[in-house]
Amino acid sequence: MKSKEYKPGLLKRLGDSEYAAGYLADVLEHESQDAFLIAVRNVLEARQANITKFSRQSGVSRQAIYHALSKRGNPRLSTLTQILKAVGLRITFGTEKKVA
């Protein structure tokens, strides 16, 4: 039995800002930093972001975007904030549920 390719469906769902926000929050909470950077790249791809245009919108250079979201990327919080803001998303915080 052939498995369906997941990425086209994911990219379609990531076009919705609420879905994208939940996706990024879930990946950040439950996965590695590498997985989170892949998730951000997926969101940009879903928004069909032309990196040059996106660079102008975010105020982050093309090279910095590519580097920040690469496998060896270790982006600063300010860089991630600018990148996400350019696609209409932001980083938010909540409280941790304590286990008794």
Backbone bond lengths (Angstrom), bond angles and torsions (degrees), N, CA, C in turn:
res aa  C-N    CA-C-N  psi(-1)  N-CA   C-N-CA  omega(-1)  CA-C   N-CA-C  phi
1 M - - - 1.439 - - 1.534 108.99 -
2 K 1.300 116.35 128.71 1.456 120.29 179.77 1.524 109.95 -81.41
3 S 1.329 115.43 136.50 1.460 118.46 176.23 1.522 108.86 -85.15
4 K 1.313 115.82 148.37 1.454 120.57 179.30 1.518 109.25 -75.77
5 E 1.293 115.07 145.97 1.462 120.46 175.08 1.530 107.29 -70.39
6 Y 1.324 117.21 124.18 1.457 120.69 -175.12 1.527 113.67 -82.05
7 K 1.316 118.16 -28.65 1.460 120.51 -169.11 1.527 114.71 -64.02
8 P 1.342 120.66 -43.78 1.469 118.21 179.26 1.533 112.63 -57.38
9 G 1.320 116.98 -42.04 1.467 120.67 178.22 1.522 111.63 -65.90
10 L 1.324 116.19 -41.13 1.460 120.53 178.46 1.525 110.17 -61.99
11 L 1.325 116.78 -47.55 1.462 120.05 -178.85 1.526 111.33 -61.32
12 K 1.315 116.62 -36.71 1.466 119.83 177.82 1.530 110.13 -64.22
13 R 1.326 116.70 -45.52 1.472 120.33 179.62 1.519 111.88 -65.83
14 L 1.348 116.67 -34.52 1.465 120.19 -179.39 1.526 112.92 -70.16
15 G 1.311 117.75 -9.77 1.458 120.95 173.60 1.514 111.94 -67.30
16 D 1.320 116.98 -21.81 1.464 122.71 176.71 1.535 108.85 -86.26
17 S 1.324 116.94 123.60 1.470 121.44 -175.18 1.519 113.23 -60.72
18 E 1.334 117.30 -39.96 1.472 119.92 179.73 1.532 110.53 -64.60
19 Y 1.320 116.43 -42.80 1.458 120.26 178.49 1.529 109.95 -63.81
20 A 1.327 116.30 -45.11 1.465 120.72 -179.29 1.523 110.98 -60.46
21 A 1.328 116.94 -41.27 1.467 120.68 179.45 1.528 110.95 -63.29
22 G 1.322 116.59 -44.43 1.464 120.52 178.40 1.518 112.38 -65.29
23 Y 1.317 115.79 -40.32 1.474 121.98 178.18 1.525 110.45 -60.14
24 L 1.328 116.68 -49.76 1.465 119.99 -179.68 1.525 111.44 -63.88
25 A 1.330 117.05 -41.60 1.471 120.39 179.11 1.521 110.93 -61.92
26 D 1.331 116.48 -42.98 1.462 120.75 -179.19 1.524 111.18 -65.66
27 V 1.323 117.14 -44.82 1.464 120.49 179.73 1.526 110.40 -64.22
28 L 1.337 116.83 -42.22 1.463 120.14 179.85 1.523 111.67 -62.64
29 E 1.337 116.39 -38.48 1.463 120.14 -177.54 1.528 113.22 -76.32
30 H 1.327 117.27 -35.40 1.466 119.84 -169.76 1.519 115.80 -112.14
31 E 1.311 118.04 -9.23 1.457 120.07 -175.07 1.527 111.05 -121.28
32 S 1.310 115.86 -175.65 1.465 122.38 -179.24 1.528 111.19 -81.99
33 Q 1.324 115.50 169.37 1.465 120.38 175.79 1.525 110.01 -61.79
34 D 1.319 117.15 -39.61 1.465 120.59 178.17 1.523 110.82 -58.78
35 A 1.335 116.09 -43.51 1.469 120.41 179.47 1.524 110.29 -64.54
36 F 1.320 117.27 -37.56 1.461 120.33 178.99 1.527 110.92 -64.51
37 L 1.316 117.66 -42.75 1.460 120.57 179.45 1.534 110.93 -64.57
38 I 1.328 116.96 -36.59 1.466 120.68 174.61 1.528 109.31 -63.78
39 A 1.331 116.32 -41.17 1.469 120.58 179.04 1.531 111.13 -61.51
40 V 1.329 117.46 -42.04 1.466 120.66 177.23 1.526 109.68 -62.75
41 R 1.325 117.02 -43.24 1.473 120.09 177.15 1.527 110.79 -59.97
42 N 1.333 117.15 -39.62 1.463 120.85 177.77 1.527 111.35 -61.72
43 V 1.321 116.53 -41.29 1.465 120.43 178.55 1.529 110.16 -63.06
44 L 1.328 116.75 -43.87 1.466 120.02 178.40 1.522 110.66 -62.77
45 E 1.330 116.08 -41.84 1.460 119.77 179.35 1.528 110.43 -64.10
46 A 1.334 116.59 -40.79 1.462 120.63 179.39 1.527 111.12 -62.58
47 R 1.310 115.92 -32.70 1.467 120.31 179.18 1.526 110.83 -85.03
48 Q 1.331 116.01 4.14 1.461 123.56 -179.80 1.522 110.43 50.33
49 A 1.316 113.53 47.57 1.459 120.42 -176.27 1.522 111.17 -72.96
50 N 1.297 116.20 117.23 1.448 122.28 169.08 1.531 105.13 -75.19
51 I 1.320 117.45 118.82 1.462 120.64 -171.59 1.524 112.25 -59.37
52 T 1.317 118.99 -36.70 1.461 120.65 179.07 1.530 110.41 -64.39
53 K 1.318 116.23 -48.40 1.464 120.80 178.54 1.526 109.84 -64.29
54 F 1.315 115.10 -44.16 1.459 121.20 179.90 1.525 111.05 -61.81
55 S 1.318 116.90 -37.18 1.459 121.72 178.17 1.529 110.44 -60.94
56 R 1.320 116.00 -43.68 1.468 119.73 178.06 1.516 111.25 -64.23
57 Q 1.321 117.26 -41.69 1.467 120.87 -179.13 1.524 112.51 -66.30
58 S 1.309 116.04 -37.85 1.465 120.01 -174.85 1.519 113.15 -88.70
59 G 1.338 116.71 -20.89 1.458 119.47 -176.21 1.520 112.82 79.69
60 V 1.318 116.68 11.63 1.461 122.58 179.26 1.527 107.19 -110.36
61 S 1.328 117.27 132.32 1.468 120.07 -177.96 1.525 110.83 -62.55
62 R 1.342 115.25 153.93 1.466 120.36 177.81 1.520 111.08 -54.80
63 Q 1.333 115.56 -45.83 1.469 119.70 -178.50 1.524 110.69 -61.62
64 A 1.326 116.79 -40.25 1.468 120.27 -179.79 1.526 111.06 -66.29
65 I 1.340 116.83 -37.83 1.466 119.91 178.19 1.522 110.06 -64.91
66 Y 1.335 116.31 -49.51 1.464 119.75 179.33 1.524 110.85 -58.66
67 H 1.330 116.89 -44.72 1.461 120.63 -178.76 1.525 111.10 -66.68
68 A 1.321 116.87 -45.82 1.467 120.83 -177.24 1.519 111.80 -59.41
69 L 1.330 117.06 -36.74 1.455 120.89 -175.52 1.526 113.46 -99.16
70 S 1.335 116.35 9.62 1.464 120.22 178.58 1.525 110.38 -81.24
71 K 1.319 116.23 172.27 1.469 120.58 178.90 1.519 111.69 -60.72
72 R 1.318 116.80 -31.92 1.465 120.24 179.32 1.520 112.19 -95.26
73 G 1.316 116.45 5.88 1.451 121.31 -177.76 1.522 111.96 -66.33
74 N 1.291 115.37 143.30 1.456 122.95 174.92 1.524 106.11 -140.94
75 P 1.354 115.89 69.52 1.456 119.16 -171.06 1.516 113.06 -67.31
76 R 1.317 113.93 149.36 1.458 120.27 173.48 1.523 107.99 -73.36
77 L 1.320 116.10 156.80 1.454 120.89 177.50 1.525 110.42 -58.65
78 S 1.324 116.94 -39.33 1.466 120.10 -179.62 1.527 111.49 -63.66
79 T 1.319 117.46 -36.12 1.468 120.99 178.51 1.521 110.39 -67.32
80 L 1.335 117.09 -46.62 1.465 120.43 178.19 1.520 110.84 -61.35
81 T 1.324 116.68 -41.10 1.459 120.93 179.87 1.526 110.70 -60.57
82 Q 1.318 117.22 -44.55 1.466 121.01 179.66 1.526 111.53 -65.91
83 I 1.319 116.97 -42.57 1.461 121.34 -179.89 1.526 109.90 -62.41
84 L 1.323 116.99 -48.29 1.463 120.71 -178.16 1.527 111.85 -67.31
85 K 1.314 116.80 -37.61 1.466 120.58 179.33 1.528 110.79 -60.79
86 A 1.323 117.23 -36.76 1.462 121.70 -179.17 1.529 112.30 -65.14
87 V 1.329 118.23 -21.09 1.469 120.81 176.23 1.526 111.38 -107.56
88 G 1.326 116.41 14.53 1.459 120.67 174.48 1.511 115.27 81.56
89 L 1.331 117.48 24.15 1.460 121.57 179.73 1.530 109.72 -123.01
90 R 1.324 115.84 161.80 1.461 120.11 176.74 1.521 109.58 -145.88
91 I 1.308 114.68 159.63 1.462 121.54 177.68 1.522 107.23 -88.18
92 T 1.331 116.49 130.80 1.450 121.10 177.06 1.527 109.42 -128.64
93 F 1.312 115.95 165.34 1.454 121.28 -178.54 1.518 110.19 -125.07
94 G 1.305 115.35 152.22 1.464 122.96 176.13 1.523 108.03 -136.78
95 T 1.299 115.38 175.66 1.459 120.02 179.50 1.530 109.87 -87.67
96 E 1.288 115.53 151.29 1.461 122.15 177.10 1.514 107.99 -85.47
97 K 1.321 116.72 134.54 1.461 120.35 176.94 1.513 108.32 -77.44
98 K 1.320 115.10 125.67 1.466 119.77 -179.12 1.526 109.80 -84.73
99 V 1.325 114.08 137.49 1.455 120.65 176.81 1.516 107.21 -97.43
100 A 1.316 116.44 125.92 1.471 121.39 -177.30 1.503 111.55 -78.06
